[in-house]
Amino acid sequence: MPVVDVYNIEGQVVDQISLRDDIFDVTVKIPVLHQVVLYQLAKRRAGTAKTKTRAEVSGGGRKPWRQKGTGRARAGSIRSPLWRGGGVVHGPRPRSYAFKVPKKMRRLALKMALTQRLRDSELTVLDALRLERVRTKDMVAIVERFGWEKPLIVIPERDDIVEKSARNIPDVKVLRSEGLNVYDILKFHHLVLTRDTVKRIEEFLGR
């Protein structure tokens, strides 16, 4: 089992904790991570882009000129796709970009992402993360004390004080344990977990 130090918010080692092999020490497969990240990004796409066909553009009910005798090409509507202001042929229509990925693959990818952060020494475990009041300066001081670069801080449950203290800091994100996902783990350069967060992750992924 991997053993990591547990720090307090002052940056001092106060304990050690053992992490489960089946969650924090698995074989990392890049194609699996790639597939799950694509799955997450595809689900986020709105898919609302839309153009109007000639049937949806207003106007154009009358034939612009008679069929023969004018010397011009025949035309039936001023809303033809050939005309300026006309409909669009084969334009985008509202659609869903989502696709399915097996639940086992999603859980495996999450284990791989956690494993990679640990192997790269980019995972820190805190004994607890509590602040007395909402103050951005206090959160900045903690981040600078540890030297975290672009950290993802995962807390076990809702904590308005911590979440509000971090929301105005660039490249710092606070996430609750139930929202932990592969994309954010890989996007942010450092993963910060509390002792209780580790327990919740192991309970969820160890089923």
C-alpha positions in Angstrom: 0.0 0.0 0.0 1.3 3.5 -0.8 1.9 5.5 2.3 1.8 9.3 2.2 2.3 12.1 4.7 -0.6 13.9 6.2 -0.2 17.7 6.6 -2.0 20.3 8.6 -2.7 23.7 7.0 0.5 25.1 8.5 2.5 22.8 6.3 3.7 20.4 9.1 3.6 16.6 8.8 1.2 15.4 11.6 0.6 11.8 10.5 0.8 9.2 7.7 -1.9 7.4 5.9 -2.0 4.2 3.8 -3.8 4.4 0.5 -5.5 1.4 -1.1 -3.6 -0.4 -3.9 -6.7 -1.0 -6.0 -7.4 2.7 -6.2 -4.1 4.6 -5.9 -1.8 2.0 -7.5 -3.3 0.7 -10.7 -2.0 0.4 -14.2 -2.4 3.6 -16.1 -3.7 3.4 -19.7 -3.7 6.6 -21.6 -6.4 5.5 -24.1 -8.9 4.9 -21.3 -8.2 8.3 -19.8 -8.6 9.9 -23.2 -11.9 8.2 -23.9 -13.4 9.3 -20.5 -12.2 12.9 -20.9 -13.8 13.0 -24.4 -17.0 11.6 -22.8 -17.1 14.3 -20.2 -16.4 17.1 -22.7 -19.0 15.8 -25.1 -21.6 15.8 -22.4 -20.9 19.4 -21.6 -21.5 20.6 -25.2 -24.8 22.5 -25.5 -25.5 21.3 -29.1 -27.8 24.3 -29.7 -26.2 25.6 -32.9 -28.9 26.0 -35.6 -29.4 27.6 -39.0 -32.7 28.2 -40.8 -33.6 26.2 -43.9 -35.5 27.8 -46.7 -38.7 26.6 -45.1 -38.0 28.5 -41.9 -36.7 31.9 -43.3 -39.5 34.5 -43.3 -40.7 35.9 -46.6 -40.3 34.6 -50.1 -43.9 33.4 -50.7 -44.2 35.1 -54.0 -42.3 34.2 -57.1 -39.9 37.1 -57.7 -40.6 37.3 -61.5 -42.3 35.4 -64.2 -40.8 32.1 -65.3 -40.0 33.2 -68.9 -39.2 36.2 -71.0 -37.1 38.3 -68.6 -33.7 37.0 -69.7 -32.8 36.1 -66.1 -32.5 32.7 -64.6 -35.8 31.2 -63.3 -36.4 31.7 -59.6 -39.2 30.6 -57.4 -38.4 32.3 -54.1 -36.1 35.0 -52.8 -35.4 32.7 -49.8 -33.6 30.1 -52.0 -30.2 29.0 -50.5 -28.6 30.6 -53.6 -29.8 34.1 -52.6 -28.4 36.4 -49.9 -30.7 36.2 -46.9 -31.9 32.8 -48.0 -32.0 29.5 -46.2 -28.9 27.4 -45.4 -28.3 24.0 -46.8 -27.0 21.3 -44.5 -26.4 23.8 -41.7 -26.1 22.7 -38.0 -29.2 21.5 -36.2 -29.8 21.0 -32.5 -28.3 17.7 -31.4 -26.7 15.9 -28.5 -23.0 15.2 -28.7 -23.1 12.8 -25.7 -22.1 9.2 -26.1 -22.0 6.3 -23.6 -19.0 5.0 -21.7 -19.4 1.9 -19.5 -19.5 2.7 -15.8 -16.6 0.3 -15.1 -14.5 2.3 -17.6 -15.4 5.6 -15.9 -14.5 4.2 -12.5 -11.3 2.7 -13.8 -10.3 6.0 -15.4 -10.8 7.8 -12.1 -8.5 5.3 -10.3 -5.9 5.8 -13.1 -6.0 9.6 -12.7 -5.6 9.3 -8.9 -2.7 6.9 -9.4 -1.0 9.2 -11.9 -1.2 12.2 -9.5 0.3 10.1 -6.7 3.2 8.7 -8.9 4.0 12.2 -10.1 4.2 13.4 -6.5 1.4 15.8 -7.2 -1.0 14.6 -4.5 -1.2 16.2 -1.0 -3.3 14.9 1.9 -4.4 17.4 4.6 -5.6 16.4 8.0 -8.4 18.9 7.5 -9.2 22.1 5.7 -11.1 24.6 7.8 -11.2 28.3 7.9 -12.7 30.6 10.5 -14.3 33.0 8.0 -14.6 33.7 4.3 -11.4 35.3 3.4 -9.5 34.9 0.1 -6.3 36.0 1.7 -6.3 33.0 4.1 -6.8 30.5 1.2 -4.0 32.2 -0.9 -1.7 31.9 2.1 -2.3 28.1 2.3 -1.7 27.6 -1.4 1.5 29.6 -1.3 2.7 27.9 1.8 2.6 24.5 0.1 3.7 25.8 -3.2 0.8 24.2 -5.0 0.6 25.1 -8.7 -2.9 25.2 -10.1 -4.4 23.0 -7.4 -7.7 21.0 -7.3 -8.8 20.9 -3.7 -11.3 18.2 -2.9 -13.3 18.5 0.3 -15.6 15.7 1.7 -18.8 17.8 1.9 -20.2 21.2 1.4 -18.2 24.0 3.1 -19.3 27.5 2.1 -16.4 29.2 3.9 -13.7 27.2 2.0 -15.6 27.3 -1.3 -16.2 31.1 -1.2 -12.6 31.8 0.0 -11.2 30.1 -3.1 -13.6 31.1 -5.8 -11.8 34.3 -6.7 -8.3 32.8 -6.9 -7.2 32.1 -10.5 -6.4 28.5 -11.3 -7.6 27.2 -7.9 -10.7 25.0 -7.8 -12.6 23.6 -4.8 -14.6 20.5 -5.5 -16.8 18.3 -3.3 -15.9 14.6 -3.2 -19.1 13.5 -5.0 -18.1 15.7 -8.0 -14.6 14.3 -8.4 -13.9 13.6 -12.1 -11.1 12.6 -14.4 -11.1 15.8 -16.5 -10.5 18.1 -13.5 -7.9 15.8 -12.0 -5.9 15.9 -15.2 -6.6 19.6 -15.9 -5.3 20.9 -12.6 -1.6 20.3 -11.8 -1.9 19.3 -8.1 -4.5 17.3 -6.3 -5.3 18.1 -2.7 -7.3 15.7 -0.6 -8.3 15.8 3.1 -8.2 12.7 5.2 -12.0 12.4 5.1 -12.0 12.9 1.4 -9.7 9.9 1.0 -12.1 7.8 3.0 -15.0 8.8 0.9 -13.1 8.1 -2.4 -12.1 4.7 -1.1 -15.6 3.9 0.0 -17.0 4.8 -3.4 -14.4 3.3 -5.7 -13.8 0.3 -3.5 -17.2 -1.2 -3.9 
